[in-house]
Amino acid sequence: MRQRLQTLDGLRFLAAIGVLWIHVWTRYGNPRCHIWKIELTDLLAIGGNGFDLFFVISGFCMYYFYASKSDFSYHDFYRFLIKRWIRLSPAFYFATIIYILVGIYFYHYEINGLLNFLHSAFYLNYLFGQYTTASHFWTLTVEWQFYFTIPFLLLYQNKIEFKKTFLIIFGIVFLFAVAAVFNMKEQSDYLTGTLLFRSMEFGCGVLAARLLIKNNAFFKYRILWLITFIIITYTGRVLISKPVLSLSYYYYNLFKLLGFTLMSVGFAGILYLSVTPVKWLNHILGNRLFKTMGRISYSFYLWHALIFPLIATFTIENMPFLKGIIAPITTTFISAIILYPISLISYNLFEKPYLSFGNLTTK
């Protein structure tokens, strides 16, 4: 297995904190904050696209760690799926059970615990919304849609060339997404949380990994490129904002598709710069805190939606003096502190023992 890229953990940490932040901020009604004429929350809102950054990182990792196996076979395809299931499922299944129990006995939701669990057990979240245990679990369904796709790239890249295989797989999916918008119009909303609309996020991660593996010398002026990729990412974020989406009554999901794609290009560029020799960027993303938090980011992500509502309720009831954006910032900070030991325990119990099983390079 290739050496662990420490800066990836830093990016995972930023993605996890971003997801926590956007959920907390939304819980408080999206309060605004201006510094001079700059709307600070518009800049902070990009952190809410931690989902998208996670997808880019996933595409990068799946290709970077497995593409070196030049004789990838259909048997490896089977092993790949089994090992991904072993890697992700113990922590996810346990979290699902706890969410169901909390929903029934704490929030008194009227849900069928068995059907909800089976819905999650087969990673069908988002596909059948009435059985969804936690709203953020939809991303795991998208991950699995990608896991069923990436082996075909690994299988055929050496037979019909990487570029052709990549364009066939990701190009066709992208074109299907465009066709879906024109045919389904506003009903295509349902598809925005599927691989059909998110494929380029994984695909851009794959391209970043390909560049790194081939050791191509790209992006000489690193700081300028970093600024460029941040601008591209922010442009993509603007395209999925309400003012832009309201420009078209039927075809607004084209803006979403383009926005997701631009964000993935920006995130993939930032990822590529972070894993290549940029000393100051490596120091930032590779520090001990970021590496530790990034390593447990999967558990952090699984559990965050159980913790932040409790902290938000406590903060609102007991700290009424916190106004504006200070309230969600405080809640995010407190939630992250509480989530750290919970995520660490979850990681050690339900992730760490299965890490070697989840590695395709092990027998």
Beta strands, then each sheet from edge to edge (+ up, - down):
strand 1: 34-35
strand 2: 38-39
sheet 1: 1+ 2-
end
